[in-house]
């Protein structure tokens, strides 16, 4: 019962918020219309128009977030960055189709928002009056100059007012069920008016692909520099030392066999260390376990070496391409590393599902939450690695947990 009351209050609040957004949109529309004649007064209209338009965009973005909460499909903001300078901004705002679509939405939002709020409030107020109609008949004086609506309609007859009680109960049911479809209808209307046009969506997609490709190239350059640095500072130095030891052993092998033997033992140890460093370097590029056992076996090895219990659920019936397997492996490895180091988790769940065209990966821990993708390099590294394949990363990490990483990696062969 308590949950139903909370839901009814929340939905009524959403209807009132929708009405408030509609009224705010009307106010901004009036400001924009006033800015046209005000433009005749020494340029006063241009700052007014730009300010009202920017506020209207913020209001529309607020509605886009509300639509995403209702429909479960967030609407991206279609606005490109504005240029600098008032005149340039005013020109861009006038030419942008999104500006006029926002104005159309604000007028529609005013109508449907006020109507929805009036319907919701009216149903609850009428239901309340019907339920307490007999009490109102007794409490209100007979010569009252104002009667509630229900008493004005049915009069002050005692039996008639008692007949309103079941009507009020029925209206409570109606008032409880009506707001949800009204909110969904408002959200669908806003989605139709506020979603980006095909041209804007295509332009945004091109910009996104350009950014992801640039990030992939930058990541590859960084990785190449890392490999070069590791080879130069590690294996190369050891191999040079091995060559020097063998050269000195060659010089003294006839005159001092014992010293030559010691130098050769030293060279052998250096060769082993160089091989170990090369194996570590190769493992960082493409782990051998991926080539030997595939992604399921590699993830199982990760889970066993995590130090805390890891529940692994891999539903994969085929071998993926090497780049996809490598990206999935390192994404899961980074997710496990973050959970183990920072979340104080006691259990981690890893699920991998092959849906044919996309590989869905989820890493969930029961830690303290609060993970922020904008801070630290771990989550940014996962996003950058997935973006090279047009993959996505969604992070849900409320304070107190749990933290859930949802990844999508295109893998169509």
N, C-alpha and C positions, 0 to 999 in steps of 0.2 A: 504494500500500500504506500509506504514511504517513497519507494522508487517511482511509482506512478505520479505521486504529487510533485516530486522533483522534476520528472519529465514534463508534466503539464506546465509547471512554472518556467522551466527552461524554454519550452517551445513558445509560450506566450511572450517571454522576454525576447526571443528571436523575432517574433512578429513586430513587437514594438521597436526593436532595433532596425528592422527593415523600413518601418515608417519613418524613423529618425533619419536614416540614410536618404530616403526619398526627399524629405524636407530639406536636408542639407544640400542635396543635388539641385533642388529648385533654387535655393539661395545662391549657389555658385553660378547657376545658369543666368539668374537675374544680374549678377555682377558682370558676367561676360557680355550680356546685352547692354548694360549701362556703359561698359568700356568703349562701345562704338561711338556714341555721341561725345563721351568724355575725351575721346582721342582728339577732338577739335581744340581742347584746352591744353596747349603747350605739351603735348605728349603724355598727359596724365593717363590716358586710356591704355597705353601699351603696357606699363607696369601692372595695371589692374587686370588686363586681359591675361597676361602671362601668369600672374599670381593665382587668379581664379582657375585657369586651365591646369596648372600644376596641382592645385588642391583637388580639382575634379579627378585628376589621374590617381591621386592617392586614395580618394574615395572609391573609385572604380577598382583599384587593387584590393582595398578592404573587402569589397563585394566579391571579388574573385576568390579570395581566401575563404569567405563564407560559403561560396558555391562549392569549393573543394571539400569543405567539411560536411556539407549536406549530401552531395552526389558522390563523394569519394574520388573525384577526378579533378584535381586542381587545374585551374586555367592559367597558363603562363601569361605574364605581362607582355603586351605587344609593343611597348614603347622603346624606340631606340634612344640613345643618349642625345640630349639636346645640345645644340652648339652654344658657344659663349656669346654673350651680348644680348641685350633685350630685343633689338630689332631682329636679329637672326633667330632667336627663340620664338618670337611672335610669328615670323614667317613660317618656321617649321611647324608650329602648332596649327596654324591655319591650313597648311597643306596636308597635314596628316589625316588620313581617313579615320584613325582611331579617335581623334578629338570629336568628330561629329557622331561617331557611333556611341561614344560616351554620353554625349548630350541626348541622343535618342534614348539610351538606357535610363538616364536620370529622369526623363519625363515618364517613361513606363514604370520606373521604380516608384515614383511619387504616387501613381494611381494604384498599382497593385500593393504597395507597401501600406498606404493609408487604408485601403479597402481591407487588406488582410488583418491589420491591427484592429480596425473597427469591428470586423466580424468576430475575431477572437475575444476581444473585450466584451462585445455585445452579448455573445453567447454565455459567457461566464456571469455577467451581471444579470442577465435575464434569468438564468438558472438559479442564481442566488435569491433573486426577488421571488421567484415562484416557490422555492423551498420554504421561505420564511413569510409567505403571504398571509397566513393566519395570524402570525405574530404581529406583522405590520398593521393588520386591521385593528388589533387590540391596542397596540402602542400608540399609533398615530391618532391625534384628536379628530373628531368627526368634522370639525370646521376647518381642517388644515387646508391652506390655499394650494398646496402642492402634494400630489399623491404619486407614489411610484407608478411606473408604466403599467404594471400588471393590475394594480388596483384601479387605475383609470380605465382599463379595458374591461374588466369584469365587475367593477363596482365593489362595494363593501359587504356584499352578502356573505355570511359566514360559510354556508355549504360550498359556495362557488370558490372561495379562496382555498378551501381544503382540497378541491379538485386540482388546484394548481401544483400541489406538492409532487404527485407522480410526474406531472409535466416537467417540473424542475429537475427531477431525477433523470428523466430521459435527456434533457438538455445538457446535464452534466456529462453524460456519455458522449453526446454529440460534440460538446465543447472540448472534450479530451481527445477526440479522434480527428477533428477537422484541421487543427493547425499543421499537422505533419504533411498532408497532401498540399496544403496551401504553401508551405515552405518549399516543398519539392517543386511545385509549379513556378514559384518565384525564382528558384535557383535555375531551372531549365530556361526560363525566359532570359535571365541574366547571362547564362552561358551562351545562348544563341547570339546575344548582342555584344558580349564582351570578349568572346574568344577571338584570337588573332585570325585575320583573313588568310586565305591560302597563300597569297603573295608574301605577307609578313611571316607566316610560318616557314615558308621555303627560304626566305632570307635569313631567318634565325637559324634554320637547320644548316645552311651553308656556313654561317659564322661559327656555329658550334663545331662542324666538321673541320673547319680551318683551324680552330683553336685546339681541337684534339690532335690533329695531325702535327701541329707545331709542338704540342706537348710531347707527342711520341718521338718526334725528331730530337727534341731537347733531351728527353730521357735516354734515348739511344746514345747521344753524344756524351752524356754524363757517364753512362755505363762503359763506353769505350775508354774514356779517360780513366775510369776506375781500374779497368783491366790493365791498361797500359801502366798505370802507377804501381799496381800490385806486381806486375811482371818485372818492372824496373827495380823496385825496392826489395822484392822478395826473391823469386826464383832466379832472376838474372844475376843478382849479387852472389847467391850461393853457387851457381854454376861457374861464375868467374873464379870464386875461391877454390872450387874443385879443380879447375884447369890449372891454377897456380900451384896447388898442392901436387898434382900429378907431374907438373913440369919440374918442381924441385926434387920430387922423388926420382925422376929420370936422371937428374944431374948427380945425385949422390948414391944411386943404387949400387955402383961398383965400389965406391970408397967406403960407404957406411950403410950396409944393408939394413941395419936395425932402424936407422933414421928414415930410410926410404919406406920401410914397412909401416912406421908410424904415420908418415905422410899419406900413404895409401889408405890406411884405416881412417884417417881424418877425411880424405876425399870421399871414401865410401859413405861415411856418416853425412857429409854435406850433400851427396847425391840423394840419399834417402830423404833428407829434409826438403830438398828442392822438389822431389816427386810429391811429397805430402802437400806442399804449398800449391803445386799445380793441380792436384786433385781438389783441394779446397776451392781454388779459383774456378775450375770447371763445374763444381757442384753449385757455385753461386750463379753460374750462367744457365746451366741446364742439369739438374741433379741426375746422376746416373740411375737412381732408383726409378725415375720416370721412364727411362728407356727400357729398364729391365722388367718392371712390374706394372707399368701404366699408372694412371692417376689414382685408381682405388688403392693399389699397394703403396704408392708414395704417401697418400693421405693417411693410411694406416700407420706407416712408420712415423709420420708427424704426430699422430695421436698418441702413440706409445711413448714418444720421447718428450711429451709435454710437461710431465711432472705433476699434473692434476688430472682427475678423471675426465676423459673426453669421449662423449657418445658420438659415434660416427655412423651416418646413414648415407651410403653412396648407392644411387640407382643409376648405373651407367653400364650399358651392354655393348659398348663399342669403343674402339680407340679413336681419340680425337687427334687432330693435327698437333704437331709438336709445339707450335707457338701457343695454341689454346690451352693445351695441358700445362705448359709452363706458367702461363698467366694465372690459371686457376690454382695451381699448386702454390705459387708465391702469394697470391691473394689470401688463401686460407692460412698459410704460414704466418703472414703479417697479422691477420686477425687473431690467431691463437697467441702470438707474441704479445699483442696489445692487451689481450684479456689476462694473460698470465702475469704480466709486469705491472699493470696499472689498475685492474678492476677488483683485485682481492677476491676473485671468483673461486667457488668451490667445485663447480661443475661447468663444463662447456659442451654445447651441442653443435655438431657440424652436420649439415644436410646438403647433399649434392644431388640434383635431379636433372636428368637429360630429357628435355622436351623436344628434341629434334633440331629445331632452329635456334634454340637458346639453352644455355646451361644455367640453371638457377642454383645459387649457392647461398646458404644461410649459416652464419656463425652467431650463436646465442650463448651468453654467459649470465650467470646469476650474481654478478658482482654489484658494485655500488653505483654503477652508471655514471652519468655526467660526461660521457665522451663527446668531444667537440671536433667535428671534421675540419674546422678552420684553424685548429691549433695542433701542433705536433706534425711530424712527417709521416707517421704510420698510415693514417687514413688517407692523407693526401697521396701517398705513394700507391695505395690500392686503387684510388680513383684514377690516377694518372695511368697506371698499368692497364686498367680496364678500358679507359677512354681510347686507347690505341686500337681497340677492336669495336668501338662504338658501344661498349658495355656501360653499365650504370651501377652506382652504389648508393643505397639508401641507408641512413643511420637513424636508429631510434634508441635513445639512451637517456631516459628521464633520470633525474637524481633519485638514487635509491635502487635503480635497476628495474628490469634487466636491460642489458645492451644487446641489440639485435642489428647485425649487418646483413642486409639483403643485397645480393649481387646478381646481376644478369650479364651473361657473357655470350654473345652470338657465336654459334659453333656450327652453322650449316655447312655441310661438306659439298 
